[in-house]
Amino acid sequence: MRADLRRVFAGELASARCAESEDDAARAWLHLERAHVLSQAYAGPHVRVHGRMLAFAWRRRDLRELVGQLPRLALAAPGSWTGRAPRGNTGGADVGIFTPMDVPADLERLLRPARERR
């Protein structure tokens, strides 16, 4: 993961943690989803986000999300390694595991190769 991408990824995870500590579940989840979009091409970070989503669901006692994160956690690394993780997918149980989605404009710019970001 490039340094700029890693910095934004870490910021999203930190923002999720902060929002959750302020009991703002919706904002915390949004930051986890954004971190997921940034992590999809990188097995370690991708698994880490799904682990955080699983833990979040556990703390919220959200059985649907908890159960939905189990296969995602198992498929995250292989999906990243093979390039089959669906671009833009937000990673929650409310969307299909293989469903591509639009990438937010600010994240899209970060995800483009360096030669295209100019």
TORKOL-4160 file (C-alpha; in steps of 0.2 Angstrom, whole numbers, padded with zeros to 4 digits, m for minus):
118
<pt num="1" X="0000" Y="0000" Z="0000"/>
<pt num="2" X="0007" Y="0017" Z="m0005"/>
<pt num="3" X="0011" Y="0029" Z="0009"/>
<pt num="4" X="m0003" Y="0041" Z="0005"/>
<pt num="5" X="m0016" Y="0028" Z="0004"/>
<pt num="6" X="m0010" Y="0020" Z="0020"/>
<pt num="7" X="m0011" Y="0037" Z="0028"/>
<pt num="8" X="m0029" Y="0040" Z="0023"/>
<pt num="9" X="m0033" Y="0021" Z="0027"/>
<pt num="10" X="m0027" Y="0023" Z="0045"/>
<pt num="11" X="m0036" Y="0040" Z="0046"/>
<pt num="12" X="m0052" Y="0031" Z="0042"/>
<pt num="13" X="m0049" Y="0018" Z="0055"/>
<pt num="14" X="m0045" Y="0031" Z="0068"/>
<pt num="15" X="m0061" Y="0041" Z="0063"/>
<pt num="16" X="m0071" Y="0025" Z="0065"/>
<pt num="17" X="m0064" Y="0022" Z="0082"/>
<pt num="18" X="m0067" Y="0040" Z="0087"/>
<pt num="19" X="m0085" Y="0040" Z="0081"/>
<pt num="20" X="m0089" Y="0024" Z="0090"/>
<pt num="21" X="m0082" Y="0031" Z="0106"/>
<pt num="22" X="m0094" Y="0045" Z="0104"/>
<pt num="23" X="m0108" Y="0032" Z="0101"/>
<pt num="24" X="m0111" Y="0038" Z="0083"/>
<pt num="25" X="m0113" Y="0021" Z="0075"/>
<pt num="26" X="m0118" Y="0027" Z="0058"/>
<pt num="27" X="m0103" Y="0038" Z="0057"/>
<pt num="28" X="m0091" Y="0024" Z="0063"/>
<pt num="29" X="m0098" Y="0012" Z="0050"/>
<pt num="30" X="m0096" Y="0025" Z="0036"/>
<pt num="31" X="m0078" Y="0026" Z="0040"/>
<pt num="32" X="m0076" Y="0007" Z="0041"/>
<pt num="33" X="m0084" Y="0006" Z="0024"/>
<pt num="34" X="m0072" Y="0019" Z="0017"/>
<pt num="35" X="m0057" Y="0010" Z="0024"/>
<pt num="36" X="m0064" Y="m0006" Z="0016"/>
<pt num="37" X="m0065" Y="0003" Z="m0001"/>
<pt num="38" X="m0047" Y="0008" Z="0001"/>
<pt num="39" X="m0041" Y="m0009" Z="0007"/>
<pt num="40" X="m0048" Y="m0020" Z="m0006"/>
<pt num="41" X="m0032" Y="m0023" Z="m0016"/>
<pt num="42" X="m0021" Y="m0027" Z="m0001"/>
<pt num="43" X="m0024" Y="m0043" Z="0008"/>
<pt num="44" X="m0018" Y="m0038" Z="0026"/>
<pt num="45" X="m0028" Y="m0021" Z="0027"/>
<pt num="46" X="m0043" Y="m0029" Z="0019"/>
<pt num="47" X="m0043" Y="m0043" Z="0032"/>
<pt num="48" X="m0040" Y="m0030" Z="0045"/>
<pt num="49" X="m0056" Y="m0020" Z="0040"/>
<pt num="50" X="m0067" Y="m0035" Z="0040"/>
<pt num="51" X="m0060" Y="m0040" Z="0057"/>
<pt num="52" X="m0065" Y="m0022" Z="0063"/>
<pt num="53" X="m0082" Y="m0024" Z="0055"/>
<pt num="54" X="m0084" Y="m0040" Z="0064"/>
<pt num="55" X="m0079" Y="m0033" Z="0081"/>
<pt num="56" X="m0090" Y="m0018" Z="0078"/>
<pt num="57" X="m0105" Y="m0029" Z="0074"/>
<pt num="58" X="m0101" Y="m0040" Z="0090"/>
<pt num="59" X="m0101" Y="m0024" Z="0101"/>
<pt num="60" X="m0117" Y="m0018" Z="0093"/>
<pt num="61" X="m0125" Y="m0035" Z="0095"/>
<pt num="62" X="m0129" Y="m0035" Z="0077"/>
<pt num="63" X="m0132" Y="m0053" Z="0073"/>
<pt num="64" X="m0135" Y="m0051" Z="0054"/>
<pt num="65" X="m0119" Y="m0041" Z="0052"/>
<pt num="66" X="m0109" Y="m0052" Z="0063"/>
<pt num="67" X="m0114" Y="m0068" Z="0053"/>
<pt num="68" X="m0112" Y="m0058" Z="0036"/>
<pt num="69" X="m0094" Y="m0054" Z="0041"/>
<pt num="70" X="m0089" Y="m0072" Z="0043"/>
<pt num="71" X="m0088" Y="m0076" Z="0025"/>
<pt num="72" X="m0081" Y="m0059" Z="0020"/>
<pt num="73" X="m0067" Y="m0062" Z="0033"/>
<pt num="74" X="m0063" Y="m0079" Z="0025"/>
<pt num="75" X="m0064" Y="m0072" Z="0007"/>
<pt num="76" X="m0055" Y="m0055" Z="0010"/>
<pt num="77" X="m0037" Y="m0061" Z="0008"/>
<pt num="78" X="m0040" Y="m0072" Z="m0007"/>
<pt num="79" X="m0051" Y="m0059" Z="m0015"/>
<pt num="80" X="m0036" Y="m0046" Z="m0014"/>
<pt num="81" X="m0023" Y="m0059" Z="m0020"/>
<pt num="82" X="m0033" Y="m0063" Z="m0035"/>
<pt num="83" X="m0039" Y="m0046" Z="m0039"/>
<pt num="84" X="m0057" Y="m0052" Z="m0038"/>
<pt num="85" X="m0062" Y="m0041" Z="m0024"/>
<pt num="86" X="m0077" Y="m0030" Z="m0031"/>
<pt num="87" X="m0071" Y="m0012" Z="m0034"/>
<pt num="88" X="m0080" Y="0000" Z="m0022"/>
<pt num="89" X="m0089" Y="m0013" Z="m0012"/>
<pt num="90" X="m0092" Y="m0006" Z="0005"/>
<pt num="91" X="m0090" Y="m0023" Z="0014"/>
<pt num="92" X="m0105" Y="m0024" Z="0024"/>
<pt num="93" X="m0118" Y="m0038" Z="0025"/>
<pt num="94" X="m0131" Y="m0026" Z="0017"/>
<pt num="95" X="m0122" Y="m0028" Z="0000"/>
<pt num="96" X="m0118" Y="m0043" Z="m0010"/>
<pt num="97" X="m0100" Y="m0050" Z="m0007"/>
<pt num="98" X="m0096" Y="m0049" Z="m0026"/>
<pt num="99" X="m0106" Y="m0033" Z="m0030"/>
<pt num="100" X="m0095" Y="m0019" Z="m0037"/>
<pt num="101" X="m0101" Y="m0001" Z="m0032"/>
<pt num="102" X="m0097" Y="0017" Z="m0036"/>
<pt num="103" X="m0081" Y="0023" Z="m0027"/>
<pt num="104" X="m0083" Y="0040" Z="m0019"/>
<pt num="105" X="m0074" Y="0054" Z="m0029"/>
<pt num="106" X="m0061" Y="0058" Z="m0015"/>
<pt num="107" X="m0056" Y="0039" Z="m0014"/>
<pt num="108" X="m0057" Y="0037" Z="m0032"/>
<pt num="109" X="m0043" Y="0049" Z="m0035"/>
<pt num="110" X="m0032" Y="0041" Z="m0021"/>
<pt num="111" X="m0035" Y="0024" Z="m0029"/>
<pt num="112" X="m0029" Y="0029" Z="m0047"/>
<pt num="113" X="m0012" Y="0025" Z="m0052"/>
<pt num="114" X="0001" Y="0039" Z="m0049"/>
<pt num="115" X="0002" Y="0042" Z="m0068"/>
<pt num="116" X="m0017" Y="0046" Z="m0069"/>
<pt num="117" X="m0018" Y="0057" Z="m0053"/>
<pt num="118" X="m0011" Y="0072" Z="m0061"/>
